[in-house]
Amino acid sequence: MLSISVYDNIIFDEQNAHAESLFVDRGGRVLRFALKPGQMIGEHNAPSSPMYILIMQGSGIFSGGDQKAQRFGRGMMLAFDVGETHAILAEDEELVFLAFLHGVPEELKGISPELE
């Protein structure tokens, strides 16, 4: 069994949202995002996986494929379909969330034998 503390060593970048991999294997990956107030992650999508977000700290404005912007905070889980466009804005407080995705994108395969 592997254990990872998701609250330890959270890194905030002064200029941009910070993303880091907490865990990656053949079955999927867990990313941690940290945004300072005013930072955003522009519209994008995960073309080969649904994405599940768990908000750990703060609140922010999230929009999905329906383009409706909604505020969500700590303890909320959001689910985005495969390829669903989404964007995120941290308004007036720091925002930290985990993103869970299935599989490993082609560009990451070959980096390590356990990802094959």
N, C-alpha and C positions, 0 to 999 in steps of 0.2 A: 504494500500500500504506500502511496505517495501522499504527503500532506504539504500544502502550500498555504501560507498566511497571506490572504488577499489584502490585509490592511497594513502590512509592513512595507516600509521604503517606497511610499508613493512619491512619484516624481512629477513635478509640475514644470513645464517649460515656460519661460517668460514670453516667448513670441507666439508659439503654436500649441495646439492640443498635443498632449503626449500620449503615445500608445506603446504598449510593451506586451510581449508574449509572456504569459505566466506558465503556459503549458501547451505543448504541441506534440501530437503523435498521429498515427495513421487514421485514427477515428475522428479527430477534430482538434480544435484549438480553443484556448481561453485567452482573451486579450483584456488588458486593463487600460482604461482611458482615464486621463486626468486633465481637466480643463480649468483654467483660471477664469474669473468673471470676464465676460465679453468675448471669450474665445469660442470658435465654432468649428464644426466639422461640416463642410459643404456637402451638397447633394452627391451621393454615390450609392453603390449597391454591392451586394455580394452575389455575383452571378452564378455560383455553383453551390450555394448553401443557404438554408434559412438562417436567420440570426436572432438570437435571444439575448436581450439586455437585462441586467439586474443592476438597478441603481443603488449604490452603496452609501453615497454621501452627497448632500446638496440636492438641488433640483435644477431642471433645465427645460428648454423648449425642444420638443421632438416632433418631427413631421415624417409621415410615411407616404406611401403611394397615393393616398387620397389628397395629399398636399395640405391637410389640416394641421396646423401647428397647435400642440397641446403641451401644457406644463405637467411634468411628472417629477416626483421626488423619491427620496430614500425609501427603499423597500418595495418599489414598484418593479414589475417585470414586464417587458415589452417584447412582442414577437413580430418579426418581419419575415415575409415570404421570400423564397428564392428570387433574386433579382429585383426585389422591391426597393425603389429609390427612397432614401431617407436622409435627413439632415438633423444636426444637433447644435444647440446654442446654450452656453452657460450664461445666465443673465447676471445676477448680482452676487453670486456666491460660487465657491469652488464646487465642481461637479466631478464625481468619480463613479465609474460604472464598469461592470464586466460585460464582455460580449462573448457568447458561446457560439461557435460555428462547427458544422460537420465537415469531415474530410480535410484534406490538405490541398491547397491550390497548386496547379502544375508548376508555378514558378518556385515553390518551396521544396518540391520533390527533388531528391538528389543531394540535398544539403546534408542529410544525415541518414544512415541506413534504416533507422526506425521509422522514417517517413515513407519508405518505399512500399 
